[in-house]
């Protein structure tokens, strides 16, 4: 049963990735300019170079053959050349994506740490002042645009009080060898004498973007955890346990919490996909050197090969994260897996 379910999800994942590749390949013909230039990223080529590129990219063959050649190049890491930098696009993606992933992971961790306990507290004190206060806070978080919150925090904490830096990952005073792409991990693995100072500086640079990026998913997890907990607390076995004289903490932590968190597991994975997209705005505001900022800069520069590669990389990761979250949720919750198969 489990293997069959995973196999179904792998087929779905393969189909979605195939559609994504078809869309990315079609952009070469939809963008302005020559499809050969959009695919390769090579500009101002001579006639001899053009003939070689036509043969390499199979532009003298049928469209299905061109698409198969495109898939082969993508699997080999040949994603073309950037108009702006003249360097391979895959090299940019490998270098920049860890920064985006790092920011999204820390924001997701902050959302889990603050969102789930707040949702449990709101459900435990349903219709009392903690529940009303948390609901008010959640409503404000939902209603606040990410870019506006970022600008407010920059004005208050950075410009007025000078407590935190407003851009970048680390101060220019520190040189950290790039080993993993995750700045905190690289500092920990480095042998520099100023490791503690660099680690503190990197945390200060990371704090503000993490707060801004984690705001929306935190609000979602609060509401989702609260609603899931309230639904579980209305079940008959909870009412029976309450009638036996169990305290509120015993009901929540020993009986309700495990079942209430099952739907939240899937929501965490979905919010991670949302964080990748929201990170684009956050990276631009805080000059965070991630793939989102690079992709938006490529759009402004009309760097069509970079736009194709960035969209393919970001969309692939979002699809993988979504399918993985769905599989993990179904592994923890057999009822959902059976419902997916039409059995209950």
VEXTIMI-585619 format. One record per residue (C-alpha): residue number from 1; residue in one letter; y, z, x. Coordinates in nm, 2 decimals, decimal comma, always signed. Each point is the difference from the previous one (the first is absolute). Layout:
(NUM A (Y Z X));
...
This chain:
(1 X (+0,00 +0,00 +0,00));
(2 X (+0,25 +0,10 +0,27));
(3 X (-0,09 -0,30 +0,22));
(4 X (+0,03 -0,24 -0,30));
(5 X (+0,34 +0,14 -0,08));
(6 X (+0,12 -0,03 +0,37));
(7 X (-0,13 -0,36 +0,00));
(8 X (+0,20 -0,08 -0,31));
(9 X (+0,31 +0,13 +0,17));
(10 X (-0,06 -0,19 +0,32));
(11 X (-0,03 -0,32 -0,21));
(12 X (+0,32 +0,08 -0,18));
(13 X (+0,17 +0,08 +0,34));
(14 X (-0,11 -0,33 +0,14));
(15 X (+0,13 -0,19 -0,30));
(16 X (+0,34 +0,17 +0,02));
(17 X (+0,03 -0,07 +0,37));
(18 X (-0,09 -0,36 -0,06));
(19 X (+0,27 -0,04 -0,26));
(20 X (+0,24 +0,17 +0,24));
(21 X (-0,09 -0,25 +0,28));
(22 X (+0,05 -0,29 -0,24));
(23 X (+0,34 +0,12 -0,10));
(24 X (+0,10 +0,06 +0,37));
(25 X (-0,12 -0,34 +0,10));
(26 X (+0,19 -0,17 -0,29));
(27 X (+0,33 +0,16 +0,13));
(28 X (+0,00 -0,25 +0,29));
(29 X (+0,05 -0,28 -0,26));
(30 X (+0,23 +0,20 -0,23));
(31 X (+0,24 +0,11 +0,27));
(32 X (+0,28 -0,24 +0,11));
(33 X (-0,08 -0,21 +0,30));
(34 X (-0,30 -0,16 +0,15));
(35 X (-0,34 +0,16 -0,08));
(36 X (-0,11 -0,05 +0,36));
(37 X (+0,30 +0,20 +0,12));
(38 X (-0,05 +0,27 -0,26));
(39 X (-0,37 +0,03 +0,09));
(40 X (+0,04 +0,00 +0,38));
(41 X (+0,35 +0,14 +0,04));
(42 X (+0,06 -0,26 +0,28));
(43 X (+0,34 -0,16 -0,03));
(44 X (+0,14 -0,31 +0,16));
(45 X (-0,33 -0,15 +0,11));
(46 X (-0,05 -0,33 +0,17));
(47 X (-0,21 -0,28 -0,15));
(48 X (-0,29 +0,08 +0,23));
(49 X (+0,02 +0,38 -0,09));
(50 X (+0,02 -0,09 -0,37));
(51 X (-0,32 -0,21 +0,02));
(52 X (-0,18 +0,29 +0,17));
(53 X (+0,13 +0,25 -0,26));
(54 X (-0,10 -0,24 -0,29));
(55 X (-0,36 -0,01 +0,14));
(56 X (+0,00 +0,38 +0,06));
(57 X (+0,12 +0,08 -0,36));
(58 X (-0,21 -0,28 -0,16));
(59 X (+0,31 -0,14 -0,18));
(60 X (-0,16 -0,35 +0,02));
(61 X (-0,29 +0,13 -0,21));
(62 X (-0,04 +0,10 -0,36));
(63 X (+0,15 +0,31 -0,14));
(64 X (-0,33 +0,20 -0,02));
(65 X (-0,06 -0,08 +0,37));
(66 X (+0,35 +0,12 +0,09));
(67 X (-0,06 +0,32 -0,19));
(68 X (-0,33 +0,06 +0,18));
(69 X (+0,17 -0,05 +0,33));
(70 X (+0,27 +0,24 -0,11));
(71 X (-0,27 +0,27 -0,08));
(72 X (-0,16 -0,06 +0,34));
(73 X (+0,33 +0,04 +0,18));
(74 X (+0,09 +0,32 -0,19));
(75 X (-0,34 +0,15 +0,08));
(76 X (+0,06 -0,07 +0,37));
(77 X (+0,35 +0,15 +0,00));
(78 X (+0,19 -0,33 +0,02));
(79 X (+0,27 +0,06 -0,26));
(80 X (+0,26 -0,23 +0,15));
(81 X (+0,32 +0,05 +0,20));
(82 X (+0,31 +0,18 -0,12));
(83 X (+0,32 -0,21 -0,03));
(84 X (+0,22 +0,29 +0,10));
(85 X (-0,19 +0,14 +0,30));
(86 X (-0,22 -0,28 +0,11));
(87 X (-0,30 +0,24 +0,03));
(88 X (-0,33 +0,00 -0,19));
(89 X (+0,04 +0,15 -0,34));
(90 X (-0,33 +0,19 +0,03));
(91 X (+0,14 +0,17 +0,30));
(92 X (+0,30 +0,13 -0,20));
(93 X (-0,23 +0,12 -0,28));
(94 X (-0,23 +0,19 +0,23));
(95 X (+0,30 +0,16 +0,18));
(96 X (+0,20 +0,09 -0,32));
(97 X (-0,26 +0,09 -0,26));
(98 X (-0,09 +0,34 +0,16));
(99 X (+0,35 +0,12 -0,05));
(100 X (-0,01 -0,09 -0,37));
(101 X (-0,34 +0,15 -0,04));
(102 X (+0,11 +0,32 +0,18));
(103 X (+0,30 +0,04 -0,23));
(104 X (-0,21 -0,06 -0,31));
(105 X (-0,28 +0,24 +0,10));
(106 X (+0,25 +0,28 +0,06));
(107 X (+0,17 -0,07 -0,33));
(108 X (-0,33 +0,00 -0,18));
(109 X (-0,10 +0,33 +0,17));
(110 X (+0,33 +0,16 -0,11));
(111 X (-0,05 -0,13 -0,35));
(112 X (-0,35 +0,16 -0,02));
(113 X (+0,12 +0,33 +0,15));
(114 X (+0,29 +0,04 -0,24));
(115 X (-0,11 -0,21 -0,30));
(116 X (-0,34 +0,13 -0,08));
(117 X (+0,09 +0,38 +0,02));
(118 X (+0,31 -0,06 -0,21));
(119 X (-0,20 -0,19 -0,26));
(120 X (-0,26 +0,29 -0,01));
(121 X (+0,28 +0,25 -0,04));
(122 X (+0,16 -0,19 -0,28));
(123 X (-0,33 -0,02 -0,19));
(124 X (-0,07 +0,37 +0,07));
(125 X (+0,33 +0,10 -0,15));
(126 X (+0,01 -0,26 -0,27));
(127 X (+0,31 +0,02 -0,22));
(128 X (+0,14 +0,29 +0,21));
(129 X (+0,29 -0,01 +0,24));
(130 X (-0,19 -0,12 +0,31));
(131 X (-0,14 -0,29 -0,20));
(132 X (+0,35 -0,09 -0,14));
(133 X (+0,16 +0,03 +0,35));
(134 X (-0,26 -0,22 +0,16));
(135 X (+0,03 -0,26 -0,28));
(136 X (+0,38 +0,00 +0,05));
(137 X (-0,05 -0,05 +0,37));
(138 X (-0,25 -0,28 -0,06));
(139 X (+0,23 -0,18 -0,24));
(140 X (+0,28 +0,01 +0,25));
(141 X (-0,24 -0,14 +0,27));
(142 X (-0,11 -0,28 -0,23));
(143 X (+0,36 -0,09 -0,08));
(144 X (+0,13 -0,01 +0,36));
(145 X (-0,02 -0,33 +0,18));
(146 X (-0,15 +0,01 +0,35));
(147 X (+0,30 -0,16 +0,17));
(148 X (+0,25 +0,22 -0,18));
(149 X (-0,18 +0,32 +0,10));
(150 X (-0,03 -0,13 +0,36));
(151 X (+0,38 -0,06 +0,02));
(152 X (+0,07 +0,34 -0,15));
(153 X (-0,22 +0,18 +0,25));
(154 X (+0,15 -0,20 +0,29));
(155 X (+0,35 +0,09 -0,11));
(156 X (-0,08 +0,37 -0,05));
(157 X (-0,26 +0,09 +0,27));
(158 X (+0,10 -0,26 +0,27));
(159 X (+0,37 -0,08 -0,02));
(160 X (+0,14 +0,32 -0,15));
(161 X (-0,23 +0,27 +0,15));
(162 X (-0,15 -0,18 +0,29));
(163 X (-0,34 +0,16 -0,05));
(164 X (-0,22 -0,31 +0,02));
(165 X (+0,02 -0,34 +0,16));
(166 X (+0,06 -0,29 -0,23));
(167 X (-0,20 -0,29 +0,16));
(168 X (-0,29 -0,09 +0,22));
(169 X (-0,32 +0,17 +0,09));
(170 X (+0,10 +0,19 +0,31));
(171 X (+0,31 +0,04 +0,22));
(172 X (+0,06 -0,25 +0,27));
(173 X (+0,00 +0,28 +0,25));
(174 X (-0,38 +0,02 -0,02));
(175 X (-0,24 -0,27 +0,12));
(176 X (-0,34 +0,03 -0,15));
(177 X (-0,29 -0,23 +0,09));
(178 X (-0,12 -0,20 -0,30));
(179 X (-0,38 +0,07 -0,03));
(180 X (-0,08 +0,03 -0,37));
(181 X (+0,33 -0,10 -0,17));
(182 X (+0,03 +0,34 -0,16));
(183 X (+0,29 +0,17 +0,17));
(184 X (-0,12 +0,36 -0,04));
(185 X (-0,35 -0,09 +0,12));
(186 X (+0,15 -0,19 +0,29));
(187 X (+0,21 +0,29 +0,10));
(188 X (-0,30 +0,23 -0,02));
(189 X (-0,21 -0,23 +0,22));
(190 X (+0,28 -0,06 +0,25));
(191 X (+0,04 +0,18 +0,33));
(192 X (+0,38 +0,02 +0,01));
(193 X (+0,17 +0,32 +0,10));
(194 X (+0,22 +0,00 -0,31));
(195 X (-0,29 -0,01 -0,25));
(196 X (+0,12 +0,29 -0,21));
(197 X (+0,36 -0,12 -0,02));
(198 X (-0,11 -0,35 -0,09));
(199 X (-0,24 +0,13 -0,27));
(200 X (+0,28 +0,21 -0,16));
(201 X (+0,23 -0,30 +0,01));
(202 X (-0,25 -0,23 -0,16));
(203 X (-0,06 +0,25 -0,27));
(204 X (+0,37 +0,01 -0,08));
(205 X (+0,01 -0,38 -0,02));
(206 X (-0,30 +0,00 -0,22));
(207 X (+0,11 +0,28 -0,24));
(208 X (+0,27 -0,19 -0,20));
(209 X (-0,19 -0,33 -0,06));
(210 X (-0,31 +0,20 -0,10));
(211 X (+0,20 +0,20 -0,26));
(212 X (+0,15 -0,31 -0,14));
(213 X (-0,32 -0,20 -0,01));
(214 X (-0,21 +0,28 -0,14));
(215 X (+0,23 +0,08 -0,29));
(216 X (-0,13 -0,25 -0,25));
(217 X (-0,38 +0,05 +0,06));
(218 X (+0,06 +0,38 +0,00));
(219 X (+0,14 -0,02 -0,35));
(220 X (-0,29 -0,22 -0,11));
(221 X (-0,26 +0,24 +0,13));
(222 X (+0,18 +0,30 -0,16));
(223 X (-0,01 -0,17 -0,34));
(224 X (-0,35 -0,14 +0,04));
(225 X (-0,15 +0,33 +0,13));
(226 X (+0,18 +0,20 -0,28));
(227 X (-0,13 -0,23 -0,28));
(228 X (-0,35 -0,01 +0,15));
(229 X (-0,01 +0,38 +0,03));
(230 X (+0,12 +0,05 -0,36));
(231 X (-0,27 -0,24 -0,12));
(232 X (-0,27 +0,19 +0,18));
(233 X (+0,14 +0,34 -0,12));
(234 X (-0,06 -0,12 -0,36));
(235 X (-0,37 -0,06 +0,06));
(236 X (-0,25 +0,22 -0,18));
(237 X (-0,15 +0,15 +0,31));
(238 X (+0,34 +0,12 +0,11));
(239 X (+0,06 +0,16 -0,34));
(240 X (-0,34 +0,17 +0,03));
(241 X (+0,09 +0,13 +0,34));
(242 X (+0,33 +0,12 -0,12));
(243 X (-0,17 +0,18 -0,29));
(244 X (-0,22 +0,18 +0,25));
(245 X (+0,31 +0,16 +0,15));
(246 X (+0,05 -0,20 +0,31));
(247 X (+0,35 +0,01 +0,15));
(248 X (+0,23 -0,30 +0,02));
(249 X (-0,06 -0,04 +0,38));
(250 X (-0,38 +0,01 -0,05));
(251 X (+0,02 -0,26 -0,28));
(252 X (+0,21 -0,24 +0,21));
(253 X (-0,15 +0,04 +0,35));
(254 X (-0,37 +0,06 -0,09));
(255 X (-0,04 -0,22 -0,31));
(256 X (+0,28 -0,24 -0,07));
(257 X (+0,13 -0,11 +0,34));
(258 X (-0,30 -0,20 +0,12));
(259 X (-0,02 -0,22 -0,32));
(260 X (+0,38 -0,03 -0,03));
(261 X (+0,03 -0,14 +0,35));
(262 X (-0,25 -0,28 -0,05));
(263 X (+0,26 -0,24 -0,16));
(264 X (+0,26 +0,11 +0,25));
(265 X (-0,22 -0,13 +0,29));
(266 X (+0,04 -0,36 -0,13));
(267 X (+0,37 +0,05 -0,06));
(268 X (+0,05 +0,11 +0,36));
(269 X (-0,15 -0,33 +0,12));
(270 X (+0,22 -0,19 -0,24));
(271 X (+0,31 +0,18 +0,12));
(272 X (-0,08 -0,08 +0,36));
(273 X (+0,02 -0,37 -0,10));
(274 X (+0,34 +0,08 -0,16));
(275 X (+0,12 +0,17 +0,31));
(276 X (-0,06 -0,32 +0,21));
(277 X (+0,23 -0,19 -0,23));
(278 X (+0,26 +0,27 -0,02));
(279 X (-0,01 +0,04 +0,38));
(280 X (+0,18 -0,34 +0,03));
(281 X (+0,32 +0,14 -0,16));
(282 X (-0,03 +0,32 +0,20));
(283 X (-0,05 -0,17 +0,33));
(284 X (+0,31 -0,21 -0,05));
(285 X (+0,22 +0,30 -0,09));
(286 X (-0,12 +0,21 +0,29));
(287 X (-0,06 -0,28 +0,25));
(288 X (-0,36 +0,09 +0,02));
(289 X (-0,18 -0,26 +0,22));
(290 X (-0,27 -0,09 -0,24));
(291 X (-0,14 -0,31 -0,16));
(292 X (+0,21 +0,04 -0,31));
(293 X (+0,32 -0,02 +0,19));
(294 X (-0,13 -0,29 +0,20));
(295 X (-0,10 -0,18 -0,31));
(296 X (+0,34 +0,04 -0,17));
(297 X (+0,17 -0,11 +0,32));
(298 X (-0,22 -0,31 +0,00));
(299 X (+0,11 -0,07 -0,36));
(300 X (+0,36 +0,01 +0,10));
(301 X (-0,06 -0,22 +0,30));
(302 X (-0,21 -0,25 -0,20));
(303 X (-0,29 +0,05 +0,24));
(304 X (-0,26 -0,16 -0,22));
(305 X (-0,31 +0,05 +0,22));
(306 X (+0,09 +0,37 +0,04));
(307 X (+0,05 +0,03 -0,38));
(308 X (-0,35 -0,14 -0,05));
(309 X (-0,16 +0,22 +0,26));
(310 X (+0,18 +0,31 -0,12));
(311 X (-0,09 -0,06 -0,37));
(312 X (-0,36 -0,06 +0,09));
(313 X (-0,03 +0,32 +0,21));
(314 X (+0,18 +0,23 -0,25));
(315 X (-0,18 -0,15 -0,30));
(316 X (-0,34 +0,02 +0,17));
(317 X (+0,05 +0,37 +0,08));
(318 X (+0,11 +0,08 -0,35));
(319 X (-0,30 -0,17 -0,15));
(320 X (-0,23 +0,18 +0,24));
(321 X (+0,16 +0,34 -0,07));
(322 X (-0,02 -0,06 -0,38));
(323 X (-0,37 -0,10 +0,00));
(324 X (-0,09 +0,28 +0,24));
(325 X (+0,17 +0,26 -0,22));
(326 X (-0,19 -0,14 -0,30));
(327 X (-0,33 +0,02 +0,18));
(328 X (+0,06 +0,35 +0,13));
(329 X (+0,10 +0,12 -0,35));
(330 X (-0,32 -0,15 -0,15));
(331 X (-0,22 +0,16 +0,27));
(332 X (+0,15 +0,34 -0,09));
(333 X (-0,01 -0,06 -0,37));
(334 X (-0,34 -0,15 -0,12));
(335 X (+0,13 -0,01 -0,37));
(336 X (+0,27 -0,25 +0,10));
(337 X (-0,26 -0,21 +0,19));
(338 X (-0,23 -0,01 -0,30));
(339 X (+0,28 -0,10 -0,23));
(340 X (+0,08 -0,28 +0,24));
(341 X (-0,35 -0,13 -0,04));
(342 X (+0,02 +0,04 -0,38));
(343 X (-0,23 +0,30 +0,00));
(344 X (+0,08 +0,36 -0,11));
